Amino acid sequence: MALLSNSVCRLLIAAAWTLALAGSVVTARPPTSHDHSGWDYVNKSCLSRECDEHVNIKHLQHLATHINRAAHPCENFHEYACGHWKQQHSEPTMMAVGEKLLIEKYQKIFAAHKNPEELRSDGVYQKLQQYYEVCVQSERKEKARWQDYIQALRDMQLLQFNNETHWLTTLRDLSEFSNLRFFIYGDVERFNASLYMLNLYPHDSELVANLSEDIYQILRHYNYTQDSREVLKQRFANLESELADILNSSCSNMTPEAYEALCDSSEWMSWQALGQRNSSINWQWLFASYPLEPQDLIAVNNFTAMNSIKQYLDSCSQQTLFLYSLTRFINHLQACKHNTVTEGSSPPTCLRHMRKLFPLGMNYLYDKRFYNHQERSLSDPVIKSVFEQLKHHFNLRLDNNPMHLTPQSIQYLKMKLQGLQLNIGNMPLNRSQEFYEALIADLNLSSHHDFYQNHLQALRHFHSHLRVLVSPTKFPSVWHGFNLHMPDMPDNFDTTAYYLASANLIVLPFAYLQQPFYDHRFWPSLLYGDLATTLGHELMHAFDTYFLRNDYGGNYNEKESLEILSNSQFQKNLRCLQQTPTKFITERIADISGTRLALNAFAQDPLFMKHNGKLFFLQFAQFFCGSADEQTFASQDPLHDMDSMRLNYALAHTSEFGESFKCPLGSPMNPLEKCELW
């Protein structure tokens, strides 16, 4: 793509200036001599030690292709800034674009002949390269089938059903490869910024078995059953109904004190204390894959129900429980994103599949190849500088205390702000190559290049390392400083920044640290228009109506948060934000307050805003471009309003936008009443 000349760049800036005229319809007419002054005064400095005009000009050229000059920014800024985006992209959202670009870079990493010797000799690369090559060749002879996974398990001497098979043995065996939420199960959960815990739960009745025809034929193929599919479906339904009744009845007819102790909340105890408690369940045997020490804390949820479930299942047909367990396990595999059975074994599918299974290893290779030491030395200081500026401006807001919060509430908020951390790339801090090589060393890949065994071994490897986290004495504190993604994590979760309340941590993933979102060489209007608004959005999530309850250390603090939430001015601001209906008020809070925070850091003075504001808002809009209709968007992102609604609402309630584009007061993008929370 050819670079823009300064005259063409002036045209782009001039177009933005022309748009500010009320009631005008924008055309691509040449700028006047007066229009040229806009480009001349745009701030072209950089926070980075390296500043490259060509990077910025090329980005502006790309941005210009999205603009629909037939739309008016004061009527519908999303249509103006993103109206022609669909002509350039087929992806439903900008986050999907970021993920696609990331996968293209991973394809370069795993093109072995093109990588430097330093990478090819890396132990992590060698093992993941082996996994990748087996994956992309897995359908060379025949199409992938779910049956192949069952055969792989049988080859591991598992799933050998006989008269002595007990449901607990099957459950324990299958739990090595997944977090199965039926009968009785354990879940590793992050309790706060410095503690993971094993949580024990009874059967999750919201999830049910789906005995499809394909799964039924697998059961028949291995002679696990001779019953009809309809008979088995009815048995599964009866089983699930009985389990639901146990869950409901275990907490009925109890005194309020007993209900609160046994059913309404988690019961904390040491691992040793659980083993000494009167129960028909051999906890140490069932959860032997968790390397717990006697003093390690665990959380037990509805102890009574778990014991009742054990007694009931012991009396059931063990064959039915075996078939149910196997069906639920295959359902779990089917629910995993980017499996080869449904999506094939193309390189992009295999790489997406690997990102789910090896989050640390894949991030490590990306960091080594693309966000290397030199790049990080230039980029990280820029990101950290913007982050600290945002924290500074919110601290000033707390000093001003416009809501007249109590000193105790201000202290609570300031401690949380001070403790808020940022992880760039979602990796453990200051870890050597040896750390990652040791992490991957016990991944046992098939000597026969069997992809299905490899996949199962990868699942076993992931969960075995995850389970170590429940015992604080067995892992270093470095594991606290990042977020270990689960294999079933949604695709869009790590394509942009996010806030992890239990750790009081913002994660800025590698999918975001690339153009068109970010480049450390961006001019201020482009840098703050995306990076500062993105970090500001996540920072303000720490203080929204939901995550406010987590304190500086990630602990749940109902007392302090309720005092703030009940503040009369807080409630008044919240009602204002809710006048335009939304199901996602916390996202609206983060959009509005995060944009305000970014503008406070960006707008040095009114003259600076006059010359740079329009580009700031155009860059901000790019994050919200996409091609998805309302139904498609809701299916892919069930946690946010449509991007067009989010963008227009956030900017309409930002006075600087109306001033920059000279939108008449009372126009759609400059309403008379503007809402904010913080």
N, C-alpha and C positions, 0 to 999 in steps of 0.2 A: 504494500500500500504506500503510495507516494506521500511525502510529508506536505503539510500545509505551508504555504508561504505566509509571511507576516500579513500580507494584504488579505488573504483568505481568512486568516484568524481574526483580523479586524472585522471582516464581514460577519463572522460568527458572533463576536461580542456586540457588534452594531445591531444585529438582529435582536439580541436580548434587550438592548436599549430601546429599540423601536417598539418592542412588545410592551413597554411600560406606559405607552400612550393609551389612555382610557378609550375603550370602544373601537380601537383600531384593529384591522385584520392584517396580520403579518404577511409580508411578501418578501421575496428574496431580492428586493431592489438594492442597488449599490448603496453603500453608506455615504453619508455626507461628510464633509470635512469635520463637522462637529462630532459625528459618530465616531470618527477615528480616535478621538481623545480617550474613549473608553478603554480601548486596547492599550494605549500608551500608559495608562495609570493602573492597569492590573498588576498586582504584586507578583513578581516572578522570582522571588527568593525561595529558599528551601530551608527546612530544618536540618536536612541531611548534610553531611560533609560533601556529598556529591550532588550537584544540581544539573540536570540535563534538560535543556529547552526542548529538544526533539522528542523526548518522552512525553512531555506535556502537550506539545502540538499534535502529536500523533493521537494522543488520547482525546483531545478536543475534536479532532477530525472524526473519530469513532463516535463520540457523543453527538456530534452534529447530525449524523445519519439517523438518529432516533427522533429528532425533533419534527413535529407536525406543525408547520407554520400556518396552517389553516385554522388551528385552534387558538383560543385566546387564554393566556395564562391566568387572567383574573376570573375566568369562568370555570376552567378545568385544567389545572396545571399538569395533572397526570397525562391527560390527552395531548397537551402541548409537548411535554418533555419526553413522552414515551410513545406517542402516537404512531411512529414509523418503526418502532422496535421490532414488531412482528415481521417486518419485511427483511430483517437481518438475522433473525433467530427463530428457531423452531421450539426451543425449550420453553416450558411453561412459566418458569420464574428465573430471576437472576441467580438465585442460589443453585438452580440446576445448571446454569452456565458455569458457575464456579466449580461445581463438582465435575463437570465434563472436562474442563481445562486441567483440573487436578489429575484425572485419570489419564489424560494424554501425556502428562509428565511422567506418570508411573509407567506408561508404556515405554517411554524412553529409558527409564531405569532398568526395566527388565528386558530390554533389547541388549542382550549380554555382550555382543560383539562391539557395541558402540560405547561401552562404559570404560572409564579409566581403570588401570590395574588395581589401584587402591580400593575401588569398590568391588571388583571381581574377586579379590582375595579376602574380602570381609566375610567372617563366619555367618553373620546374620543374612547377608545377601545370598550366600551360597545355599543356605537352607531354604530361604523363601523363593529363590530362583528355581530350585528343584520342585518345590510345591507348585509354582506357577506353571512350569513346563508340563507337569503331569496333568494339571487342570485343563490347559488348553488342548491337550491331546486326548482328553477323557472320552470324547465321542468319536474318536477316529474309527472305531470298529462298529459301534452301535450306539443308538441314542440312550442317554442316561435314563435310569428307572429308579423308583423308590425301592424296589426289590433289591437293588444292588447294595443299598445300605444294610438291609437285613442280612444279606449274605456276608457282608463284611463283619457284622457283629457275630455271626455264627462262626466265622473263621477265627474270631478272637475267643472262641469257646464260650460265648454268651448266648442267651435265648435258647438254651437247650431245655425245653419243657419236658417234665416227666411227673410222675405221681408225687415226688417229693418236693416239687417246686413250690415255694412260698412267695406270696405277694411282696413281702418285705425284701426278699432277695432280688426279685426282678426290679423293684423300685430302686434299690441301692445301686444295682448294676447300671441301669439307664441314667441315673442321676449323675454318674461320672461324666456324662457328655452334655448335660443340659441342666437348666433349672426348671424341673417339672413341677407344676403347681397342682398336683393332685394327691389324694390320700393324706400324706403327711410330708411336708417338705421344708427345706431350709433355704434361706435367702441371705446373701451377704449384702448388707446395707451400710451406707455411710451415715454414721450418727452425727458427727460434727467434723470440724476441720482436722482433727487429729485422731479420730477413732472410727474404725469399721467394726460392725458387730454381726454375729450370726443371729438371725431372727427365725424362729420356728413357727410354722403356721399349720393349721388344719386345711383340709381340702378347699380349694377355690371353686365354689359352685357356679361362678359366672362363666367358667370355661367348660365346654362340653366336648365329648368325643365326636368326631366326624368320620363315620365309617363309610368312606366312599367305596365305589365298586373296585377301584384300583387297589385299595388297602385290603378289601375283602379277598380279592384274588391272591394277594400276597399271603394272607393267612391260610388260604386253602392250598397254595403251592407248597408250603412247608408242613402240611398236614397238622397244623395247629388246631383245626376245627373241621367238622363235617356238617355243622349246622348251617342253615340258610342265612343270608345276610339280614333278612328281616327279623329272624329270631335273635340274632346277635344285637341288632340295633335296639330291640325291645329290652333285652337284658341290660344293655348299657344304660338305657333310659331309666330302668328300674333301679339300677345301682346308683345313678346320680340323684334320683329322687330320694332314696334312702339316706344318702350322705347329706343331702340338703336338710332332711328332717332332723338328722342328728345335730347338725349345726344349729338349727333353730331351737330344738328342744333342750340342748345342753345348757342353755342359759335361761330357760324358762323356770318359773316357780322358785326362783332364788331370792334371797333377801337382797336389798340394795347394796349392802356391803359386799356380799359374795359376788354379785353381778359385776360390780366395779373391779373387784380383785381378779376375777377369773375370765371375764368376757369383754369388758369394756376397754381394757387397756393392756399394754404389754406388761409382763411381769419380769423384772430383771432379777437375774441370779447368776451365780458362778456356774461354770461347767460342772464342777465337782458337786455343787448343791443339787443340780438337776439329776445327776446320777444317783444321788442318795434319796431322792424323792420317791414316794410310793407310786409306782407306775408299772404297767405291763409292757411298756416299750423299753427295749434295750437301746438307749440313746447313743451310748458310746459305739455300739456296733453299727447302728443305722447311719450315723454321721461320722464314720471312721475316716472319711476322706478329708475332714476338717481337722487340721493339726492343732487342736485346742489344748491349752494347758489348764490344769485344775482351777486356777484363779481367774481365767478369762471370763469376762462378762458375756452373757447371751440374753436375748429377749424372747420370752415364751408367750405366744399369743393363744389364748383359750386352751389351756392345759386340759381341761375337762373334756372338751370336744375331741382332742387328739387321742385321748385314752379310749373314749367311746368308739371312735372310728376304728381303732386297733381291734377292739373286741368284736365289733361288727364284721370287719373284713376277715378276721380269722375264721368266722363261721360261714363265709361265702364260698361259692365254687371257685377254687384256685385257678381253674382254667379260664373262667370268665374274667377274673382279675388280671391274669396274664395277657389275655387278648385285649382287654381294655387298656392296659399299660402300654402295650405295643402300638395300639392305634393312636393313643395320645402322643407317644414318642414320634411317630411318623407325622402326625399333625404338627408337632413342634418343628420338625425339619422343614415341612412344607411352608410354615409361616416365616422361615428365615429368608431374608431378602437375598436376591442374587444367587439362587441355587441353580445348578446346571440342569436339573430336570425340567424346570419350567422356562429357563432363559437361555439354555445352551451353554457352550463353553468358549465363547469368543473371548479374546483378550480383555476387553473392557469388563465383561461379566466376571471373569476370574479375578481381576484386580479389585473390583468392588466387593466381591466375596472375600478376598484376602484382607481388605481394610476392616471388615467386620471381625475377622478371626484373630488378626495380628495387629491391633491398633498401635502398640508401642513399636513393634518391629518395622511396620510400614512408615510410621512417622519418623523413625530413626533414619531409614534409608532416604526419605524425602529431604530430611534435614541435611544429611551428608551430601546429597547430590545437588539440591537446588537452593536450600536455605542454609548454605554452608557457613563456615566461621567468618569468612569475609563479608558475606551478605548480612549475617546476623550482627556483625560489629557496626555496620552502617544503619541497618534497619531498626534494631531494638532500641537504640537511644531515641529515635524519632517517636516510636510508639510510646515509650515510657514517658517521654516529655509531654506528649498530648494527654496521656492518662493522668499524670500528676497535675496538669493544668485543670483538667475537669474536676479532679478531687478538690483542688484549691478553690475553684469557683463555687462548688457546692458547700464547702466549708464556710465561705463568705456568706452564702445564703443562710446557713444555720446561725451564723453570728448575727445577721440582721433579724432573724426570727420573726418573719412577718405573721406567722400563725400564733405567736405568743405562747409557744410551748413552754412547759415547766423546765427549769434548769436540769432536772433529772432526765427529762426526755431528750433535751439537747445533748446531754452527756452520752446517753445511750446511742443516739444517732452519730455523734462524732466518733465514738469508739468503733462503731461499725465501719464508718467511712475510713478511719485510720487503718483498720485491720483488713480492709478489702485488698485482695491480691490479684495480680494479672499474670497469667501463664501464656507465653507467646509460642504457639506451636503444639501445645498440650503434650509436653514431655517432662520427665523428671529433670530437675535442675542439676547441671554440672555432672552428668554421668558419662563415664568413659565408654569406649567401644567394648571393653571387657564386660561391662555391666550388661549390655544388650546381648552379647554373645553367650554369657552365662544364662540369661533369661530364655534363650531359644535352644540351648544345648539339649534339654531333655524332651524336645519335640521329636518323637519317633515316627519317621516317615516310612512308608511301605517300601521294602526292597524289590517288590514286584511292580512298582509304579502304579499301584491301585489308588485311584483318586478317592474312592469312597472310604477306604481305610485311612487315607491321609486326612480327609475331612473330619472323620470321627476322632482321630488322634489329635487333630488341631483343637477340636472342641474339648477333649479331655485335658489337653495342655492348658488351654485358657482357664478352665474352671479349677484346675488344680492350683494354679497360681493365684487366682482370685480368692480361693478359700484360705490361703495362707494369711490373708489380710485380717482375718478374724482374731488372730493371736498377735497382739502388739509386740511381743518379744521376738517374733520370728521374721520381721521385716523392718528395714530401715525407714526412718521418718521421711525420706525423700519421696515415698509413695503418697504422701499427703498433699503434695504441691501440684498435682495434676488430676485429671479425671479419667479413670479407666473405663472406657466405653464397653458396654455389653454387646455381644454379637447381634442381638435383636434390636439394636438402636436404630431409630428411623433415619433415613438417608439425609434428610434436611437438617438433622440436629447439629452436625458438626461442619456444615458448609458456611456458617457465619459464626460470629461471636455468640456466646451464651453465658448466663450467670448460673452458677451452682451454689444454691443457698446453703446447703449443708456444710460447705467448705468456705463460704464467703469469698468466692473465687470467680473471676471472669476468665474464660478460656477464649483465646483468639487462634482458631485453627489455621492450618496451612492453606486450606481451600479459600480462605479469605485473603491471605497474604500474597495476592497476585492481582495484576490488572484484570478486569477494569475496576476493582474495588480499591486497590491500594498499591502505591509504589512510594518508597521513601524519598524519591526524587520529585514527587508532586509539588506543585506550587500550593500556597496556603488554601486557596479556594477549593482546590481539588482534594487536598489532604484532609482538611477539616470537614468538607462537604460529605465525606463518607466515613473516614476513620473516626473522627471526633463524634459524629452523630451516632455511629455504631457503638463505640465505647460508652458514650453518654447514655444511650438507650439501655445498655446492660447495667451500667452503674446505677441507673435509677430503678431498675428492677429490684435492687437490694432494698429499696425504700418504697416499693409499691404496697398495695393493701394486703397482699398475700405473703410476700417474702420479708416484709417488715418484722414478722414474728421471729425470724432467725437473727440471733445477735451476732456480735463481732466474731465469735468462734464457731458460728453455724448452729449453736444450740437453740432449741425452741424456748422462747421467752414470751409467754402470753401476757404477763402482767405489764411489762414495759410497752409492748406493742399496742395493747388495748387502750392504754392511756393516750397514746398518740392518735390512734384511730378514732377515738371518741372526742377528740378536740373539735370544737364547734366550727372553726375556720377550715380545718381539714375536711369535715363533713360537707361544708358549704362548697368548697372547691370540687369535691367529689361529685356532688349533685350536678354541678355545672357540666362536668365531663360526661355525665350520663344523660344529659338532655337529648343528645343524639344517640339513639339506642346502639348498644354493642354488647355482644356476649363475652367480650375479651377486655374488660376494663383495665386489667393490669398491663396489657400491651398498650392501650391508649395512654395510660399514665407514663409508661416508659417512652413512648413516641413523643408526647408533648414535652415532658420534663427533660428528656435526653436531648431533644433538639434545642431547647432553651439553654441547656448547659453548654452544648457545643457552640452556640452562637455567642455566649458570654466569653468563651475562650477565644473565639475567632475574631469577633468584631472589636478591634482595638479602639476605634473611634468612628463617628458617623461618616467621615470622609472615606475611611478605609472601607466601610460597608457599602458606600455608594459606588465605589469602583470595583469591588470584588464580590458583592452580595449575590448578584445574578448568577455568576458561575458557581458559587457555593450551592445555591438552590438547585441549579441544573444537575450538578454532580450528585447532590443528595437524592434527587429523583431517580437516578439510574438504578439504585438498589431496588426500587419498587416497580421497575419495568417487567413485563412478562406477556405471554401469549395465552395464558389459561383463562377460560371462562369461569364463571362463578362456581359451577358444579365441579369442574376439574380442580380448581384451586382448593375447594373445601375438602376434596378427597385426598389431596396431597399435603395440605397444611391445615389441619383441623383446629389449630390453636391461634389463628389470626384472622382479622377481617381481611377482605380483599385488599390487595396492595394499592389499588387506585383510591379506595376509601381512606386507607391509612395515611397515604401521602397528602391527599387534599385536606383532610381534617387537621393533620399536624401543622401544615403550613398556613392554613386559614386562621389558626389560632396563634400565629406567630406574627407580631406586628412588623418585624423587619421584612417579612416577605411582601406584605402590602406596600411598604415604603419603597422597597427595591423595584417593584414592578408598577408602582403608582396605581395600584388597584383602588377604585373608588370605594369609600366606606359604605358598607352595605352590600357590596358585590359578593358572589359566592366565596371568593378566596380572601375576603377582608370583611368578615361579619362585624356587626356592631358590638356584640358581646364576645369576648375571647376568654377561654377557660385555661386554667393550669392547675396543677396540684402543688408542686414545690416551686 
